[in-house]
Structures are given as C-alpha cells and as structure tokens.
Amino acid sequence: MASLPGSRAAALTVLCSKAGRATLHPLGLCPVPASPGAAARNPAGGFTLRRWRSTSSLMGYSELTRERSKTVTSFYNQSAIDAAAEKASVRLTPTTMLYSGKTPDGSHNLRNARYLYNELPVRIAHRIKGFRCLPFIIGCNPTILQVHELYIRAFQMLSDFPPITDTKTETQYCKMIRQLLDDHKDVVTMLAEGFRECRKHVQDESLIRSFLDNTLTSRLGIRMLATHHLTLYENNPDFVGIICTRLSPKRIIEKWVDFARRTQTPKVAENVLLAPDRNGCRGLLKGAMEPLPVVPTRSF
C-alpha cells in the first residue's frame, strides 16, 4: 500500500495485475484472491474487490492528528520566547549607526555583533508573539504556520549561539546571520499567500492589518541591522555599513533630469521638469552640492 503525499482524505492502493500493470483503487477496497469460479468469469484479473474498514488506517489518521496538534501547541508553549517577548528592544538611529561605525582596530565589528546578539532574539520574540495573537484558525494555516516556524527556528538558533568573545565566534555569528537572511527571504510572499488562502476566515481586518504592518516593519528593521553588520566588512570608502556617506542629491537630480530628456519629447520633458518652478529647481540644485549620509534603497 502506498499513500499519496499531501492527501488527508484518501489513499490509493496499488495493485499489480498478472499482466504486470498497476491498477489504482481507492482506500476501502481490499483486494482478495478470487475463487476459481470467479477467476473463470474474470480472466483479465485474478482479484475481486471487497469493501472493508481499515483499523490501521484509522489509527494512523488519529496519530497524525495528535502529532499535528502537538506541533501547533508547541509553538505556543515556549517559556524562553515568552521571557524575551517581555523585553523592550533597543532602537538605533541611522546617526548612531554612522558614528559608531568603523574603527581602525576593528573593534566596531565585535561591538556591533554583541549588540545584535542581545537585540535580535528580542525582536524575533516580539514577532512570534504577534503570530500567537492571530485568530487560531488563521494561525493554523499551513503557510502562515511555516512562517511562524521560521521565526521560532531563528529564535532558537540565535539564543543557542555562544557568547561572542573574540573574532572567531564573531565570524561564526556572521555566517549564521547570512543563513537566516537567506532562509527568510521569501517571508513576505509566504505571508501574502497564507492570508489569501484563509481570507474567508478573517473577521476583523484591522487586526490583520495591524499584524502585517508590525511584522513587515519589524522585518525590515531586523534585516537592515543584520545587513549593516555584514557590510561593515566591505572596503568601500563611501559607505559605513549600509550608510552611504557621500550621497549627492545634485547628482541624483541631474541623473533623472537626463533620463527624462532622453526618454521624453523635449516639450514634455520641459513641462514636467521645469514648468512648475524654474527658479526653484535651480535653487534646489545649488543647495544640493554638499554630500549627505543616507541609507540607499536596497532589497532587505
């Protein structure tokens, strides 16, 4: 007997006839040897079919149900996550990230890694708490449950990592962070798919909207902090981590002005770019000569 993967309602029994061909029969139809008379009346096959009720199948289904219930329940009974979720996260501003950036002796890497070591489990625990607050029928959606499990796995990996004391452990920590970033790259797509699947069960859209706002905002912040730490190793004189220290608004404006001129007719380009306030555009360009520190657009 072979059970088709993913089917909870039925399995198929594979029967091989004397001719060597496989015939598929729904569960509940048991092949038994036919009597000689029946074989004569049915020369194409040596079996008749008789309906039966499989005790082992019922037991297997009950075990599967209990296992799934145990898995879902375990997501809600983890004291370490509860304790971390009660802690407040320590926020960093781009200014703090910039001026606590690179140091000649490289101590900034250890300092930043220790900050992440304490901060990331707390932020992940807050997101897990958000999943726990979803209506149960939505939280049990397989796709949403998969995302929930990703966050629990990330929390366990981050919490079980030994304290960062030297360059060696910090390098291993960076490797784990890269792995987690890759594991979570499809979370937004998975959440969209999961909520689309259980849309008919959503009774309070404001609750779901708040959950998604908090989850996506927190996800962006977590990925920015992790990516910032990883890019501190890059030797780029214009960047401190993910922060560009020499962004020129003037160059950006001129770039898009040139793009509009090349892709639009001269009349349209002139109307779009200069008609609203010619003197204002010139003044903006004159005032945008100095470079500014900024986080450029990236895919986090």
Salt bridges, closest charged atoms under 4 A:
ASP82 OD1 - ARG132 NH1 2.34
GLU86 OE2 - LYS129 NZ 3.91
GLU119 OE2 - ARG123 NE 2.70
GLU170 OE2 - HIS229 NE2 2.70
ASP182 OD1 - LYS185 NZ 3.62
ASP183 OD2 - ARG153 NH1 2.87
GLU205 OE1 - ARG209 NH2 3.96
ASP238 OD1 - ARG246 NE 3.91
GLU254 OE2 - LYS250 NZ 2.71
ASP258 OD2 - ARG262 NE 2.90
GLU270 OE2 - ARG278 NH2 2.88
